[in-house]
Amino acid sequence: MQTSRIIAIINPAAGKYTDEKAVLNQLKKSYPGITCCIPENSVQLKEKTEQALAEGYSHILAVGGDGTIHQVINGFFDQKGNLINPEAILEIYPLGTANDFVRSIISTGDHPATTDSSKKYDVGYIEVTDTAGKNIRKYFINVCDAGIGARVASRVNAPSFHKRGIFKYLAEALLCAWTFQPQKVTIEIDSKKIDKEVKMIAFANSTTFGDGLQIAPQAHPDDGLLDVVIIGNLNYLTGLRYLWALVRKKTFSHKEIQYYRAKNAAIDTSEKMLIEADGEIIGYTPCRAGICPAKLPIRIQPHHQQIKSGSND
């Protein structure tokens, strides 16, 4: 493997980044000559990725979880939406709390098992109003949603929230499901328009989020489509049954849960709804989402593929 232009972008806040010395030693052993970059905080992950690509690195190793991958992938694109280096590849070293994207593509067989092989995956994008009121475009690799999921992500990501994992996520989900009020939205899915009261709308490029909750069982990040999941006005008890089905990765049929597949989708609301992508809060509705088919080569080395089921930074 050519390693002279490989750089590791390491998230020091990643859920399983608990022994810096051991991680750095493992990286240097696996990738002789690798450069390691440890930003001061996760906000700088995107900036450091942009800088590395501009300096000629063609192999970016993202060390962390789904949130890390989210920031790093956004660093692959310039302001016009073009790849800074179309020949560059992303490799994932999963050290997050959940690692939903890696687990999903391994469990579904979407990722090749051959050593050193990479595969081009779809990358989703969403145009939103950020928390500062600016119109922005963000890219995502896993799942983006508005509603309860974003509310839970905002609580789990709060500085005062020290512990993460599926049980803490579920505890917050139960609380938010009790207090969250459905909102009237207009959803456009390609040429179809839907007016509905909803508690959540998800745009999925992969199957799971929230540490293993299977929100979009038919999603594949190489089919050129987003899976759109609309969760309507479920009552609390039905919501609990649905949440348990997501945990167990079981089918749950209900008239208030609808699935679509699309190349483009949009949400318009009378009141702002919070939006998260890959576990990161990015802004508010209205929003417009789409897919960039087979956009980014991604590699996961076999010695990183220990994450198969169970254990988003």
Kinemage of the C-alpha trace (Angstrom):
@kinemage 1
@onewidth
@group {chain A} dominant
@subgroup {mainchain}
@vectorlist {calphas} color= white
{ca met a 1} P 0.000 0.000 0.000
{ca gln a 2} L 1.310 3.489 -0.860
{ca thr a 3} L 1.461 5.355 2.421
{ca ser a 4} L 3.569 8.457 1.723
{ca arg a 5} L 0.512 10.655 1.186
{ca ile a 6} L -1.770 9.216 3.836
{ca ile a 7} L -2.968 11.405 6.678
{ca ala a 8} L -5.080 10.388 9.664
{ca ile a 9} L -7.640 12.978 10.757
{ca ile a 10} L -8.317 12.011 14.361
{ca asn a 11} L -11.292 13.143 16.413
{ca pro a 12} L -10.072 13.481 20.023
{ca ala a 13} L -13.698 13.470 21.217
{ca ala a 14} L -14.554 10.130 19.580
{ca gly a 15} L -16.359 7.789 21.942
{ca lys a 16} L -13.719 5.025 21.877
{ca tyr a 17} L -10.648 7.270 21.552
{ca thr a 18} L -9.589 6.616 25.122
{ca asp a 19} L -5.911 5.719 24.717
{ca glu a 20} L -4.173 8.177 22.395
{ca lys a 21} L -0.776 6.506 22.609
{ca ala a 22} L -2.166 3.085 21.700
{ca val a 23} L -4.141 4.479 18.752
{ca leu a 24} L -1.154 6.406 17.372
{ca asn a 25} L 1.106 3.359 17.734
{ca gln a 26} L -1.415 1.181 15.906
{ca leu a 27} L -1.765 3.714 13.094
{ca lys a 28} L 1.999 4.015 12.630
{ca lys a 29} L 2.347 0.240 12.648
{ca ser a 30} L -0.438 -0.297 10.110
{ca tyr a 31} L 0.506 2.654 7.883
{ca pro a 32} L 4.277 3.272 7.891
{ca gly a 33} L 5.024 6.922 7.204
{ca ile a 34} L 1.496 8.101 7.990
{ca thr a 35} L 0.934 11.695 9.117
{ca cys a 36} L -1.373 12.069 12.119
{ca cys a 37} L -3.450 15.203 12.648
{ca ile a 38} L -5.336 15.711 15.914
{ca pro a 39} L -7.434 18.907 15.785
{ca glu a 40} L -8.219 20.730 18.999
{ca asn a 41} L -11.914 19.996 18.542
{ca ser a 42} L -14.312 18.228 16.196
{ca val a 43} L -15.272 21.491 14.466
{ca gln a 44} L -11.797 21.598 12.918
{ca leu a 45} L -12.074 18.149 11.320
{ca lys a 46} L -13.568 19.599 8.123
{ca glu a 47} L -10.947 22.357 7.934
{ca lys a 48} L -8.054 19.915 8.441
{ca thr a 49} L -9.433 17.618 5.734
{ca glu a 50} L -9.689 20.505 3.254
{ca gln a 51} L -6.140 21.540 4.111
{ca ala a 52} L -4.773 18.005 3.689
{ca leu a 53} L -6.414 17.550 0.289
{ca ala a 54} L -5.130 20.944 -0.856
{ca glu a 55} L -1.625 19.903 0.220
{ca gly a 56} L -1.783 16.821 -1.991
{ca tyr a 57} L -2.801 14.040 0.363
{ca ser a 58} L -4.863 11.543 -1.607
{ca his a 59} L -5.699 9.109 1.194
{ca ile a 60} L -7.630 10.440 4.179
{ca leu a 61} L -8.044 8.156 7.197
{ca ala a 62} L -10.954 9.307 9.369
{ca val a 63} L -10.435 8.112 12.945
{ca gly a 64} L -13.687 8.327 14.886
{ca gly a 65} L -17.375 7.595 14.412
{ca asp a 66} L -20.279 8.826 12.322
{ca gly a 67} L -19.877 12.453 13.382
{ca thr a 68} L -16.203 12.327 12.434
{ca ile a 69} L -17.002 10.875 9.025
{ca his a 70} L -19.615 13.601 8.550
{ca gln a 71} L -17.132 16.397 9.191
{ca val a 72} L -14.385 14.785 7.111
{ca ile a 73} L -16.665 14.126 4.133
{ca asn a 74} L -17.729 17.769 4.128
{ca gly a 75} L -14.032 18.613 3.873
{ca phe a 76} L -13.815 16.678 0.583
{ca phe a 77} L -16.033 19.230 -1.194
{ca asp a 78} L -15.319 22.813 -2.222
{ca gln a 79} L -17.834 25.666 -1.994
{ca lys a 80} L -19.209 24.837 -5.455
{ca gly a 81} L -19.933 21.248 -4.491
{ca asn a 82} L -17.019 19.731 -6.416
{ca leu a 83} L -14.556 17.258 -4.953
{ca ile a 84} L -11.307 19.011 -4.056
{ca asn a 85} L -9.381 15.946 -5.263
{ca pro a 86} L -11.503 13.522 -7.332
{ca glu a 87} L -8.787 10.856 -6.981
{ca ala a 88} L -8.693 10.947 -3.180
{ca ile a 89} L -10.163 8.130 -1.120
{ca leu a 90} L -11.607 8.065 2.378
{ca glu a 91} L -10.689 5.242 4.713
{ca ile a 92} L -12.573 4.756 7.964
{ca tyr a 93} L -11.008 3.716 11.264
{ca pro a 94} L -14.142 3.316 13.426
{ca leu a 95} L -13.641 4.556 16.977
{ca gly a 96} L -17.012 6.207 17.606
{ca thr a 97} L -19.712 5.326 20.078
{ca ala a 98} L -22.042 3.922 17.429
{ca asn a 99} L -20.267 3.623 14.056
{ca asp a 100} L -23.625 3.139 12.361
{ca phe a 101} L -22.420 3.622 8.793
{ca val a 102} L -19.617 1.059 9.080
{ca arg a 103} L -21.836 -1.491 10.817
{ca ser a 104} L -24.547 -0.992 8.228
{ca ile a 105} L -22.443 -1.505 5.108
{ca ile a 106} L -20.705 -4.532 6.631
{ca ser a 107} L -23.896 -6.219 7.874
{ca thr a 108} L -25.718 -5.680 4.557
{ca gly a 109} L -22.748 -6.891 2.518
{ca asp a 110} L -22.514 -3.571 0.677
{ca his a 111} L -18.781 -3.228 1.330
{ca pro a 112} L -16.144 -5.468 -0.323
{ca ala a 113} L -14.168 -7.625 2.084
{ca thr a 114} L -11.013 -7.708 -0.049
{ca thr a 115} L -7.941 -6.104 1.487
{ca asp a 116} L -7.081 -2.678 0.031
{ca ser a 117} L -10.281 -2.551 -2.018
{ca ser a 118} L -12.387 0.578 -2.030
{ca lys a 119} L -15.834 1.248 -3.404
{ca lys a 120} L -17.557 4.385 -4.573
{ca tyr a 121} L -20.538 5.245 -2.401
{ca asp a 122} L -23.397 7.687 -2.778
{ca val a 123} L -23.197 10.847 -0.710
{ca gly a 124} L -26.352 12.648 0.374
{ca tyr a 125} L -26.633 16.407 0.578
{ca ile a 126} L -29.069 18.742 2.273
{ca glu a 127} L -29.562 22.482 1.940
{ca val a 128} L -30.710 24.096 5.187
{ca thr a 129} L -30.677 27.293 7.180
{ca asp a 130} L -27.952 26.886 9.790
{ca thr a 131} L -28.153 27.991 13.409
{ca ala a 132} L -26.718 31.396 12.453
{ca gly a 133} L -29.428 31.972 9.816
{ca lys a 134} L -27.173 31.292 6.821
{ca asn a 135} L -28.216 29.106 3.886
{ca ile a 136} L -25.732 26.234 3.614
{ca arg a 137} L -25.263 22.844 1.979
{ca lys a 138} L -24.091 19.895 4.055
{ca tyr a 139} L -23.138 16.418 2.878
{ca phe a 140} L -24.005 13.253 4.782
{ca ile a 141} L -23.102 9.601 4.413
{ca asn a 142} L -25.594 7.894 6.708
{ca val a 143} L -28.924 9.414 7.829
{ca cys a 144} L -30.293 12.954 8.009
{ca asp a 145} L -33.580 13.755 9.740
{ca ala a 146} L -35.879 16.502 10.975
{ca gly a 147} L -38.054 16.168 14.070
{ca ile a 148} L -37.658 13.813 17.024
{ca gly a 149} L -34.363 12.333 15.830
{ca ala a 150} L -32.773 15.768 15.651
{ca arg a 151} L -34.204 16.704 19.062
{ca val a 152} L -32.652 13.567 20.571
{ca ala a 153} L -29.313 14.262 18.848
{ca ser a 154} L -29.241 17.794 20.236
{ca arg a 155} L -29.754 16.482 23.770
{ca val a 156} L -27.244 13.651 23.444
{ca asn a 157} L -24.641 16.033 21.992
{ca ala a 158} L -25.097 18.635 24.735
{ca pro a 159} L -21.876 19.390 26.695
{ca ser a 160} L -23.545 18.282 29.930
{ca phe a 161} L -24.363 14.881 28.430
{ca his a 162} L -21.260 12.853 29.316
{ca lys a 163} L -22.348 9.281 28.603
{ca arg a 164} L -23.521 7.969 25.268
{ca gly a 165} L -24.587 4.667 23.782
{ca ile a 166} L -27.801 2.930 22.855
{ca phe a 167} L -29.386 3.007 26.338
{ca lys a 168} L -28.786 6.720 26.844
{ca tyr a 169} L -30.048 7.375 23.332
{ca leu a 170} L -33.180 5.343 23.979
{ca ala a 171} L -33.813 7.156 27.266
{ca glu a 172} L -33.712 10.498 25.463
{ca ala a 173} L -35.861 9.117 22.630
{ca leu a 174} L -38.529 8.029 25.120
{ca leu a 175} L -38.567 11.472 26.727
{ca cys a 176} L -38.709 13.308 23.397
{ca ala a 177} L -41.447 11.005 22.105
{ca trp a 178} L -43.552 11.971 25.127
{ca thr a 179} L -43.045 15.732 24.773
{ca phe a 180} L -42.617 16.276 21.026
{ca gln a 181} L -45.668 17.720 19.288
{ca pro a 182} L -46.366 16.761 15.649
{ca gln a 183} L -45.868 19.512 13.102
{ca lys a 184} L -47.653 20.271 9.858
{ca val a 185} L -45.310 19.913 6.920
{ca thr a 186} L -45.318 19.791 3.159
{ca ile a 187} L -43.005 17.114 1.818
{ca glu a 188} L -41.923 16.878 -1.808
{ca ile a 189} L -40.570 13.513 -2.916
{ca asp a 190} L -39.446 13.847 -6.527
{ca ser a 191} L -42.745 14.868 -8.191
{ca lys a 192} L -45.021 13.775 -5.328
{ca lys a 193} L -46.286 16.273 -2.722
{ca ile a 194} L -47.582 15.265 0.723
{ca asp a 195} L -49.227 17.493 3.346
{ca lys a 196} L -49.122 15.783 6.723
{ca glu a 197} L -48.641 16.103 10.466
{ca val a 198} L -45.358 14.399 11.320
{ca lys a 199} L -43.049 13.675 14.203
{ca met a 200} L -40.044 12.866 12.053
{ca ile a 201} L -38.834 12.720 8.452
{ca ala a 202} L -35.618 10.870 7.654
{ca phe a 203} L -33.499 10.877 4.517
{ca ala a 204} L -31.463 7.686 4.658
{ca asn a 205} L -28.431 6.691 2.630
{ca ser a 206} L -27.850 3.700 4.912
{ca thr a 207} L -29.953 1.548 7.222
{ca thr a 208} L -29.300 2.522 10.854
{ca phe a 209} L -28.775 5.544 13.083
{ca gly a 210} L -28.763 6.299 16.815
{ca asp a 211} L -26.461 3.364 17.656
{ca gly a 212} L -28.153 0.618 15.697
{ca leu a 213} L -31.775 1.735 15.234
{ca gln a 214} L -32.807 0.380 11.834
{ca ile a 215} L -34.762 3.324 10.486
{ca ala a 216} L -34.524 2.414 6.765
{ca pro a 217} L -34.164 -1.356 6.320
{ca gln a 218} L -34.077 -1.224 2.512
{ca ala a 219} L -31.511 1.576 2.164
{ca his a 220} L -28.264 0.953 0.293
{ca pro a 221} L -25.555 3.606 -0.128
{ca asp a 222} L -24.784 2.495 -3.673
{ca asp a 223} L -28.217 2.566 -5.339
{ca gly a 224} L -28.350 6.262 -6.303
{ca leu a 225} L -31.432 6.906 -4.150
{ca leu a 226} L -32.399 8.288 -0.759
{ca asp a 227} L -34.809 6.262 1.351
{ca val a 228} L -37.377 8.701 2.755
{ca val a 229} L -39.088 7.642 5.987
{ca ile a 230} L -42.099 9.651 7.173
{ca ile a 231} L -43.264 9.074 10.743
{ca gly a 232} L -46.666 10.627 11.271
{ca asn a 233} L -48.649 11.340 14.400
{ca leu a 234} L -48.091 8.088 16.290
{ca asn a 235} L -49.510 7.956 19.794
{ca tyr a 236} L -47.036 7.336 22.580
{ca leu a 237} L -47.681 3.607 23.064
{ca thr a 238} L -47.478 2.925 19.323
{ca gly a 239} L -44.300 4.986 19.243
{ca leu a 240} L -42.802 2.770 21.948
{ca arg a 241} L -43.635 -0.353 19.960
{ca tyr a 242} L -42.078 1.197 16.852
{ca leu a 243} L -38.927 2.177 18.761
{ca trp a 244} L -38.578 -1.368 20.085
{ca ala a 245} L -38.935 -2.701 16.539
{ca leu a 246} L -36.127 -0.367 15.405
{ca val a 247} L -33.893 -1.688 18.194
{ca arg a 248} L -34.629 -5.299 17.231
{ca lys a 249} L -34.367 -4.497 13.494
{ca lys a 250} L -37.845 -5.874 12.923
{ca thr a 251} L -40.479 -4.801 10.412
{ca phe a 252} L -43.178 -2.513 11.831
{ca ser a 253} L -46.172 -1.727 9.644
{ca his a 254} L -48.458 1.178 10.459
{ca lys a 255} L -50.469 3.636 8.377
{ca glu a 256} L -48.593 6.544 9.972
{ca ile a 257} L -45.200 5.214 8.829
{ca gln a 258} L -44.483 5.611 5.129
{ca tyr a 259} L -41.459 4.693 3.023
{ca tyr a 260} L -40.413 6.204 -0.288
{ca arg a 261} L -37.315 6.196 -2.469
{ca ala a 262} L -36.246 9.321 -4.310
{ca lys a 263} L -33.429 11.256 -5.920
{ca asn a 264} L -34.653 14.539 -4.464
{ca ala a 265} L -36.839 15.550 -1.532
{ca ala a 266} L -37.795 18.711 0.332
{ca ile a 267} L -39.522 19.752 3.546
{ca asp a 268} L -41.409 22.988 4.106
{ca thr a 269} L -42.845 23.865 7.508
{ca ser a 270} L -44.788 26.709 9.080
{ca glu a 271} L -42.521 26.448 12.149
{ca lys a 272} L -38.832 25.613 12.092
{ca met a 273} L -37.888 21.975 12.697
{ca leu a 274} L -34.407 21.065 13.888
{ca ile a 275} L -32.290 18.961 11.490
{ca glu a 276} L -29.400 16.592 12.185
{ca ala a 277} L -27.107 14.745 9.795
{ca asp a 278} L -24.940 11.797 10.879
{ca gly a 279} L -25.653 12.757 14.491
{ca glu a 280} L -24.561 16.405 14.050
{ca ile a 281} L -26.989 19.337 14.379
{ca ile a 282} L -26.792 21.335 11.145
{ca gly a 283} L -29.790 23.700 11.052
{ca tyr a 284} L -33.516 24.057 10.479
{ca thr a 285} L -36.241 23.586 7.914
{ca pro a 286} L -37.131 24.424 5.221
{ca cys a 287} L -34.670 22.093 3.544
{ca arg a 288} L -33.963 20.351 0.275
{ca ala a 289} L -32.119 17.030 0.031
{ca gly a 290} L -30.624 14.998 -2.787
{ca ile a 291} L -28.100 12.324 -3.642
{ca cys a 292} L -24.722 12.354 -5.403
{ca pro a 293} L -24.479 8.821 -6.888
{ca ala a 294} L -21.205 6.876 -6.602
{ca lys a 295} L -19.429 10.028 -5.497
{ca leu a 296} L -16.747 9.053 -2.996
{ca pro a 297} L -14.368 6.044 -2.834
{ca ile a 298} L -14.420 4.579 0.666
{ca arg a 299} L -12.267 1.834 2.154
{ca ile a 300} L -12.573 -0.081 5.418
{ca gln a 301} L -9.610 -2.352 6.057
{ca pro a 302} L -10.461 -5.880 7.286
{ca his a 303} L -8.608 -5.254 10.574
{ca his a 304} L -11.079 -2.407 11.211
{ca gln a 305} L -14.136 -4.517 10.425
{ca gln a 306} L -14.520 -5.911 13.942
{ca ile a 307} L -17.670 -3.809 14.289
{ca lys a 308} L -20.513 -5.946 13.009
{ca ser a 309} L -23.452 -5.709 15.360
{ca gly a 310} L -23.743 -3.546 18.400
{ca ser a 311} L -21.108 -0.966 19.215
{ca asn a 312} P -21.642 9.163 16.837
{ca asp a 313} L -18.702 10.877 17.232
